[in-house]
Amino acid sequence: MNQEIVSAMKEKARAVRLGVVDALGVDKRGHLGGSMSCADIVAALYFHKMRHDPKNRFMPDRDRFIMSKGHSIPVQYVILSMLGIIPRDELGTVKTLGTRLQGHPDINKTPGIEAPTGSLGQGLSFANGIALAGRLDKREFNVYVMCGDGELQEGQVWEAAMTSGHYRLNNIRLIVDNNKYQSQGKTADL
């Protein structure tokens, strides 16, 4: 990756972080730290790495992104608004009663979301299902999964990782946000 692309990705990530702060505002509870720690990675995926088309969201061979650490979904909401999938002014409704931009991703309400996550540890299992379905349909795409380091304490993550290996799902990209914190404190202390 050349320096021009790196600079562009840093600027996108900065805009994402500002969008998250703006969306959560001063009067809402949200997982600001977890959202901020993965902004660079998710921005680089959407704006540089992943194959997708915001104007053709259901393109069969699009790459998929799953925010397994669902509480960090404000990052994805901001990016989806930057791509024109969610109206920018709707970001002010994040985590308010009745909005489609809830505190965890909802595939039935929010366009651009590939999997519902909320209980930690589910994202990689969803990715396995999506990858296996793609194999049956003879599709070629990658499934990117953003997982938190505290989330790795969930047994389901390790069972899903063994399943990925067993079925040789080489199109899954598990990314661990090793920010060293979870809701109860430092991951090393728990």
Backbone as CSV, one residue per row, in Angstrom:
resi,resn,N_x,N_y,N_z,CA_x,CA_y,CA_z,C_x,C_y,C_z
1,MET,0.857,-1.162,0.000,0.000,0.000,0.000,0.909,1.233,0.000
2,ASN,0.703,2.123,-0.946,1.555,3.301,-1.013,1.109,4.377,-0.012
3,GLN,1.974,5.386,0.150,1.725,6.424,1.157,0.454,7.226,0.872
4,GLU,0.124,7.413,-0.389,-1.091,8.148,-0.745,-2.342,7.418,-0.252
5,ILE,-2.354,6.103,-0.433,-3.491,5.301,0.039,-3.545,5.306,1.563
6,VAL,-2.387,5.181,2.208,-2.340,5.202,3.673,-2.901,6.524,4.197
7,SER,-2.495,7.629,3.586,-3.001,8.942,4.003,-4.510,9.043,3.806
8,ALA,-4.994,8.541,2.682,-6.436,8.572,2.410,-7.199,7.732,3.433
9,MET,-6.659,6.570,3.796,-7.323,5.710,4.780,-7.309,6.352,6.167
10,LYS,-6.215,7.029,6.517,-6.174,7.729,7.807,-7.238,8.817,7.863
11,GLU,-7.419,9.518,6.757,-8.433,10.572,6.708,-9.839,9.984,6.807
12,LYS,-10.077,8.858,6.119,-11.389,8.191,6.220,-11.651,7.761,7.664
13,ALA,-10.633,7.164,8.308,-10.795,6.699,9.687,-11.060,7.876,10.626
14,ARG,-10.411,9.008,10.386,-10.648,10.196,11.195,-12.101,10.660,11.040
15,ALA,-12.580,10.656,9.808,-13.973,11.048,9.552,-14.941,10.069,10.213
16,VAL,-14.595,8.790,10.209,-15.438,7.782,10.859,-15.499,8.045,12.357
17,ARG,-14.352,8.294,12.973,-14.331,8.552,14.412,-15.169,9.783,14.770
18,LEU,-15.018,10.842,13.993,-15.825,12.039,14.234,-17.313,11.733,14.085
19,GLY,-17.649,10.913,13.101,-19.040,10.517,12.904,-19.587,9.719,14.068
20,VAL,-18.753,8.846,14.636,-19.185,8.057,15.795,-19.441,8.965,16.986
21,VAL,-18.529,9.890,17.249,-18.717,10.823,18.361,-19.985,11.635,18.154
22,ASP,-20.191,12.087,16.937,-21.386,12.869,16.626,-22.652,12.029,16.789
23,ALA,-22.611,10.772,16.323,-23.790,9.900,16.406,-24.143,9.563,17.849
24,LEU,-23.135,9.305,18.659,-23.406,8.950,20.055,-23.708,10.185,20.893
25,GLY,-23.170,11.318,20.504,-23.464,12.552,21.215,-23.052,12.506,22.674
26,VAL,-23.513,13.476,23.417,-23.149,13.563,24.838,-24.215,12.959,25.739
27,ASP,-25.382,12.666,25.197,-26.475,12.211,26.046,-26.848,10.751,25.840
28,LYS,-26.026,10.009,25.103,-26.332,8.598,24.852,-25.242,7.717,25.436
29,ARG,-25.630,6.536,25.806,-24.647,5.556,26.249,-24.261,4.729,25.038
30,GLY,-22.988,4.520,24.906,-22.508,3.735,23.786,-21.107,3.242,24.069
31,HIS,-20.645,2.348,23.251,-19.318,1.774,23.415,-18.341,2.571,22.555
32,LEU,-18.010,3.739,23.041,-17.160,4.654,22.300,-15.759,4.071,22.088
33,GLY,-15.151,3.530,23.135,-13.790,2.990,23.027,-13.682,1.858,22.027
34,GLY,-14.593,0.906,22.099,-14.576,-0.223,21.168,-14.824,0.204,19.740
35,SER,-15.639,1.238,19.567,-15.886,1.756,18.218,-14.651,2.461,17.685
36,MET,-14.006,3.251,18.523,-12.827,3.996,18.086,-11.663,3.077,17.756
37,SER,-11.508,2.008,18.530,-10.339,1.141,18.342,-10.369,0.353,17.036
38,CYS,-11.525,0.195,16.443,-11.591,-0.573,15.188,-11.873,0.303,13.967
39,ALA,-11.938,1.614,14.143,-12.301,2.509,13.041,-11.319,2.429,11.871
40,ASP,-10.022,2.394,12.152,-9.030,2.333,11.071,-9.206,1.078,10.218
41,ILE,-9.378,-0.045,10.890,-9.474,-1.323,10.180,-10.746,-1.378,9.339
42,VAL,-11.873,-1.021,9.935,-13.143,-1.111,9.209,-13.174,-0.116,8.047
43,ALA,-12.614,1.076,8.258,-12.546,2.055,7.168,-11.683,1.526,6.024
44,ALA,-10.533,0.947,6.345,-9.656,0.405,5.305,-10.327,-0.736,4.541
45,LEU,-11.103,-1.547,5.257,-11.819,-2.630,4.578,-12.830,-2.074,3.582
46,TYR,-13.691,-1.191,4.036,-14.757,-0.668,3.174,-14.248,0.240,2.064
47,PHE,-13.248,1.063,2.362,-12.818,2.061,1.388,-11.592,1.654,0.570
48,HIS,-11.020,0.484,0.875,-9.847,0.057,0.104,-9.851,-1.428,-0.261
49,LYS,-10.165,-2.276,0.677,-9.947,-3.714,0.492,-11.155,-4.481,-0.055
50,MET,-12.312,-4.263,0.504,-13.469,-5.089,0.170,-14.026,-4.779,-1.215
51,ARG,-14.515,-5.827,-1.846,-15.217,-5.685,-3.137,-16.707,-5.566,-2.839
52,HIS,-17.254,-4.375,-3.097,-18.675,-4.129,-2.868,-19.092,-2.928,-3.701
53,ASP,-20.376,-2.772,-3.873,-20.916,-1.651,-4.636,-22.134,-1.121,-3.892
54,PRO,-22.030,0.070,-3.302,-23.168,0.618,-2.554,-24.433,0.759,-3.395
55,LYS,-24.290,0.867,-4.695,-25.464,0.996,-5.575,-26.051,-0.371,-5.941
56,ASN,-25.306,-1.428,-5.659,-25.749,-2.795,-5.933,-25.417,-3.637,-4.700
57,ARG,-26.111,-3.345,-3.584,-25.789,-3.950,-2.288,-25.942,-5.467,-2.245
58,PHE,-26.711,-6.034,-3.148,-26.953,-7.477,-3.115,-26.178,-8.221,-4.191
59,MET,-25.146,-7.596,-4.720,-24.271,-8.217,-5.697,-23.804,-9.567,-5.118
60,PRO,-24.071,-10.675,-5.806,-23.785,-11.992,-5.221,-22.325,-12.233,-4.841
61,ASP,-21.387,-11.678,-5.583,-19.977,-11.915,-5.293,-19.337,-10.791,-4.482
62,ARG,-20.153,-9.981,-3.818,-19.606,-8.924,-2.975,-18.909,-9.541,-1.765
63,ASP,-17.911,-8.866,-1.255,-17.329,-9.257,0.015,-18.298,-8.858,1.122
64,ARG,-18.284,-9.625,2.189,-19.176,-9.365,3.317,-18.370,-8.905,4.523
65,PHE,-18.976,-8.059,5.361,-18.357,-7.635,6.608,-19.315,-7.941,7.751
66,ILE,-18.782,-8.573,8.797,-19.583,-8.897,9.977,-18.918,-8.268,11.196
67,MET,-19.653,-7.402,11.869,-19.177,-6.777,13.102,-19.552,-7.704,14.249
68,SER,-18.674,-8.670,14.520,-18.971,-9.641,15.567,-19.052,-8.973,16.934
69,LYS,-18.211,-7.992,17.175,-18.320,-7.224,18.430,-19.396,-6.171,18.198
70,GLY,-20.636,-6.650,18.213,-21.791,-5.871,17.788,-21.967,-4.536,18.471
71,HIS,-21.449,-4.400,19.693,-21.573,-3.130,20.403,-20.767,-2.015,19.741
72,SER,-19.879,-2.357,18.814,-19.089,-1.349,18.087,-19.729,-0.983,16.755
73,ILE,-20.976,-1.319,16.581,-21.693,-1.087,15.326,-21.761,0.377,14.905
74,PRO,-21.664,1.363,15.801,-21.682,2.737,15.310,-20.649,3.011,14.217
75,VAL,-19.504,2.339,14.270,-18.489,2.496,13.213,-19.074,2.106,11.858
76,GLN,-19.734,0.981,11.808,-20.299,0.521,10.538,-21.446,1.425,10.098
77,TYR,-22.254,1.892,11.026,-23.328,2.818,10.661,-22.761,4.072,9.994
78,VAL,-21.700,4.627,10.574,-21.095,5.829,10.005,-20.563,5.543,8.600
79,ILE,-19.886,4.415,8.432,-19.350,4.067,7.115,-20.479,3.861,6.112
80,LEU,-21.542,3.194,6.526,-22.679,2.998,5.619,-23.296,4.339,5.224
81,SER,-23.259,5.309,6.123,-23.766,6.637,5.756,-22.799,7.321,4.790
82,MET,-21.503,7.143,4.989,-20.514,7.730,4.081,-20.651,7.144,2.672
83,LEU,-21.107,5.911,2.595,-21.304,5.240,1.304,-22.671,5.557,0.691
84,GLY,-23.518,6.265,1.414,-24.834,6.634,0.904,-25.898,5.571,1.097
85,ILE,-25.624,4.572,1.919,-26.578,3.488,2.159,-27.568,3.880,3.255
86,ILE,-27.099,4.616,4.233,-27.926,5.138,5.319,-27.860,6.666,5.231
87,PRO,-28.991,7.353,5.331,-28.941,8.818,5.307,-28.111,9.366,6.472
88,ARG,-27.265,10.322,6.183,-26.371,10.909,7.194,-27.150,11.433,8.406
89,ASP,-28.277,12.076,8.170,-29.035,12.657,9.289,-29.656,11.591,10.194
90,GLU,-29.724,10.364,9.715,-30.273,9.282,10.537,-29.298,8.856,11.637
91,LEU,-28.020,9.182,11.485,-27.031,8.798,12.486,-27.349,9.376,13.867
92,GLY,-28.048,10.493,13.900,-28.436,11.086,15.175,-29.436,10.250,15.953
93,THR,-30.007,9.221,15.314,-30.983,8.372,15.991,-30.371,7.105,16.584
94,VAL,-29.052,6.941,16.461,-28.396,5.728,16.975,-28.777,5.500,18.431
95,LYS,-29.191,4.276,18.722,-29.525,3.830,20.077,-30.690,4.594,20.706
96,THR,-31.629,5.032,19.880,-32.846,5.627,20.437,-34.011,4.696,20.140
97,LEU,-35.010,4.740,20.957,-36.162,3.861,20.843,-36.837,4.026,19.480
98,GLY,-37.041,2.920,18.793,-37.747,2.922,17.521,-36.882,3.120,16.291
99,THR,-35.613,3.445,16.460,-34.736,3.639,15.313,-34.320,2.300,14.705
100,ARG,-33.929,2.339,13.461,-33.386,1.110,12.856,-31.883,0.992,13.108
101,LEU,-31.311,1.992,13.766,-29.882,1.987,14.104,-29.718,1.701,15.591
102,GLN,-29.991,0.466,15.957,-29.935,0.052,17.349,-28.490,-0.141,17.821
103,GLY,-28.335,-0.483,19.082,-27.014,-0.666,19.678,-26.284,-1.903,19.211
104,HIS,-26.983,-2.812,18.542,-26.377,-3.990,17.924,-26.974,-4.130,16.523
105,PRO,-26.230,-4.689,15.588,-26.694,-4.758,14.190,-27.941,-5.623,14.014
106,ASP,-28.821,-5.158,13.146,-30.068,-5.860,12.860,-30.239,-5.944,11.342
107,ILE,-30.117,-7.162,10.789,-30.201,-7.321,9.331,-31.602,-7.072,8.796
108,ASN,-32.589,-7.159,9.653,-33.962,-6.943,9.197,-34.339,-5.470,9.106
109,LYS,-33.607,-4.608,9.805,-33.956,-3.184,9.823,-32.944,-2.300,9.113
110,THR,-31.688,-2.672,9.149,-30.633,-1.764,8.700,-30.000,-2.243,7.398
111,PRO,-30.112,-1.463,6.347,-29.480,-1.849,5.080,-27.957,-1.866,5.209
112,GLY,-27.347,-2.847,4.557,-25.894,-2.951,4.568,-25.337,-3.851,5.644
113,ILE,-26.194,-4.352,6.522,-25.746,-5.249,7.593,-25.890,-6.687,7.104
114,GLU,-24.833,-7.477,7.259,-24.817,-8.860,6.752,-25.208,-9.898,7.799
115,ALA,-25.085,-9.569,9.102,-25.395,-10.557,10.141,-25.795,-9.841,11.422
116,PRO,-26.795,-10.384,12.125,-27.147,-9.804,13.420,-26.168,-10.330,14.471
117,THR,-25.559,-9.439,15.195,-24.671,-9.873,16.275,-25.022,-9.067,17.502
118,GLY,-24.745,-9.589,18.602,-25.070,-8.919,19.857,-24.451,-9.713,20.977
119,SER,-24.852,-10.950,21.093,-24.163,-11.824,22.031,-22.781,-12.080,21.449
120,LEU,-21.768,-11.775,22.228,-20.411,-11.908,21.717,-20.101,-13.346,21.322
121,GLY,-19.327,-13.482,20.265,-18.877,-14.789,19.822,-19.618,-15.346,18.634
122,GLN,-20.643,-14.682,18.152,-21.467,-15.247,17.089,-20.983,-14.940,15.678
123,GLY,-20.203,-13.903,15.509,-19.840,-13.446,14.170,-19.132,-14.474,13.315
124,LEU,-18.169,-15.182,13.881,-17.433,-16.169,13.092,-18.334,-17.339,12.697
125,SER,-19.280,-17.707,13.558,-20.235,-18.763,13.195,-21.087,-18.324,12.010
126,PHE,-21.550,-17.069,12.027,-22.305,-16.540,10.872,-21.438,-16.572,9.618
127,ALA,-20.182,-16.161,9.775,-19.270,-16.140,8.628,-19.105,-17.537,8.034
128,ASN,-19.019,-18.542,8.900,-18.913,-19.921,8.403,-20.125,-20.281,7.546
129,GLY,-21.307,-19.934,8.029,-22.523,-20.230,7.273,-22.556,-19.511,5.939
130,ILE,-22.170,-18.241,5.940,-22.152,-17.467,4.695,-21.128,-18.046,3.722
131,ALA,-19.949,-18.399,4.230,-18.905,-18.962,3.370,-19.325,-20.322,2.797
132,LEU,-19.935,-21.150,3.624,-20.398,-22.451,3.136,-21.499,-22.295,2.088
133,ALA,-22.415,-21.373,2.302,-23.475,-21.116,1.314,-22.870,-20.620,0.008
134,GLY,-21.871,-19.742,0.108,-21.191,-19.258,-1.091,-20.509,-20.377,-1.851
135,ARG,-19.919,-21.315,-1.116,-19.268,-22.459,-1.761,-20.299,-23.295,-2.521
136,LEU,-21.448,-23.549,-1.894,-22.499,-24.325,-2.561,-23.009,-23.618,-3.813
137,ASP,-23.063,-22.290,-3.761,-23.533,-21.497,-4.904,-22.423,-21.190,-5.912
138,LYS,-21.214,-21.699,-5.628,-20.049,-21.475,-6.497,-19.744,-19.980,-6.658
139,ARG,-19.813,-19.259,-5.561,-19.523,-17.831,-5.532,-18.129,-17.607,-4.949
140,GLU,-17.505,-16.540,-5.382,-16.187,-16.199,-4.862,-16.247,-14.832,-4.193
141,PHE,-16.152,-14.838,-2.873,-16.128,-13.605,-2.100,-15.424,-13.883,-0.781
142,ASN,-15.016,-12.827,-0.118,-14.412,-12.928,1.204,-15.424,-12.492,2.246
143,VAL,-15.290,-13.063,3.433,-16.106,-12.666,4.575,-15.141,-12.154,5.640
144,TYR,-15.230,-10.866,5.927,-14.385,-10.233,6.937,-15.158,-10.158,8.241
145,VAL,-14.536,-10.613,9.319,-15.182,-10.633,10.625,-14.336,-9.822,11.598
146,MET,-14.938,-8.802,12.202,-14.265,-8.006,13.227,-14.673,-8.552,14.587
147,CYS,-13.697,-9.075,15.300,-13.920,-9.709,16.600,-13.134,-8.927,17.659
148,GLY,-13.668,-8.785,18.843,-12.955,-8.123,19.924,-12.072,-9.090,20.686
149,ASP,-11.000,-8.587,21.295,-10.105,-9.473,22.041,-10.790,-10.066,23.268
150,GLY,-11.667,-9.323,23.921,-12.419,-9.875,25.039,-13.401,-10.944,24.591
151,GLU,-13.865,-10.807,23.363,-14.806,-11.767,22.784,-14.182,-13.153,22.635
152,LEU,-12.859,-13.195,22.541,-12.168,-14.478,22.375,-12.334,-15.390,23.587
153,GLN,-12.861,-14.860,24.678,-13.127,-15.681,25.852,-14.366,-16.560,25.666
154,GLU,-15.126,-16.295,24.620,-16.331,-17.073,24.346,-15.962,-18.373,23.632
155,GLY,-16.416,-19.485,24.161,-16.111,-20.782,23.563,-16.606,-20.915,22.136
156,GLN,-17.698,-20.240,21.821,-18.257,-20.334,20.472,-17.267,-19.851,19.421
157,VAL,-16.442,-18.866,19.756,-15.449,-18.367,18.800,-14.487,-19.487,18.422
158,TRP,-14.027,-20.226,19.416,-13.049,-21.286,19.163,-13.688,-22.471,18.442
159,GLU,-14.926,-22.780,18.762,-15.630,-23.831,18.032,-15.820,-23.422,16.571
160,ALA,-16.151,-22.166,16.348,-16.311,-21.669,14.980,-14.977,-21.676,14.242
161,ALA,-13.887,-21.333,14.935,-12.564,-21.351,14.298,-12.194,-22.774,13.868
162,MET,-12.524,-23.754,14.716,-12.255,-25.151,14.337,-13.109,-25.560,13.146
163,THR,-14.335,-25.077,13.091,-15.211,-25.372,11.955,-14.652,-24.749,10.675
164,SER,-14.171,-23.510,10.774,-13.564,-22.847,9.606,-12.406,-23.687,9.069
165,GLY,-11.567,-24.179,9.969,-10.433,-25.009,9.557,-10.874,-26.345,8.996
166,HIS,-11.835,-26.962,9.663,-12.313,-28.275,9.222,-12.844,-28.232,7.786
167,TYR,-13.608,-27.190,7.479,-14.198,-27.077,6.143,-13.321,-26.283,5.172
168,ARG,-12.111,-25.946,5.624,-11.156,-25.206,4.780,-11.801,-23.956,4.164
169,LEU,-12.376,-23.151,5.015,-13.043,-21.925,4.573,-11.998,-20.816,4.455
170,ASN,-11.234,-20.881,3.385,-10.105,-19.973,3.207,-10.504,-18.583,2.724
171,ASN,-11.794,-18.312,2.643,-12.247,-16.972,2.266,-12.749,-16.174,3.475
172,ILE,-12.536,-16.701,4.669,-12.898,-15.976,5.883,-11.660,-15.266,6.407
173,ARG,-11.829,-14.007,6.752,-10.744,-13.193,7.300,-11.171,-12.716,8.690
174,LEU,-10.685,-13.381,9.718,-10.997,-13.001,11.083,-9.983,-11.958,11.543
175,ILE,-10.464,-10.811,11.947,-9.619,-9.716,12.416,-9.945,-9.490,13.890
176,VAL,-8.938,-9.546,14.730,-9.133,-9.344,16.159,-8.707,-7.923,16.513
177,ASP,-9.633,-7.169,17.077,-9.336,-5.829,17.566,-8.709,-5.989,18.947
178,ASN,-7.394,-6.038,18.979,-6.659,-6.279,20.217,-6.431,-4.950,20.947
179,ASN,-7.531,-4.360,21.433,-7.419,-3.077,22.127,-7.142,-3.243,23.618
180,LYS,-7.094,-4.483,24.077,-6.720,-4.857,25.438,-7.743,-4.492,26.518
181,TYR,-8.954,-4.110,26.077,-9.997,-3.757,27.051,-11.320,-4.428,26.695
182,GLN,-12.116,-4.676,27.723,-13.489,-5.118,27.554,-14.322,-4.391,28.602
183,SER,-15.605,-4.633,28.620,-16.483,-3.814,29.470,-16.134,-3.888,30.957
184,GLN,-15.545,-4.975,31.421,-15.229,-5.096,32.839,-13.813,-4.663,33.179
185,GLY,-13.032,-4.249,32.207,-11.658,-3.828,32.484,-10.701,-4.367,31.432
186,LYS,-9.448,-4.496,31.828,-8.417,-4.978,30.911,-8.608,-6.473,30.650
187,THR,-8.415,-6.879,29.422,-8.583,-8.303,29.089,-7.568,-9.164,29.816
188,ALA,-6.381,-8.637,30.081,-5.342,-9.413,30.765,-5.704,-9.693,32.226
189,ASP,-6.583,-8.874,32.802,-6.930,-9.029,34.217,-8.096,-9.969,34.446
190,LEU,-8.774,-10.378,33.388,-9.979,-11.198,33.560,-9.800,-12.605,33.083
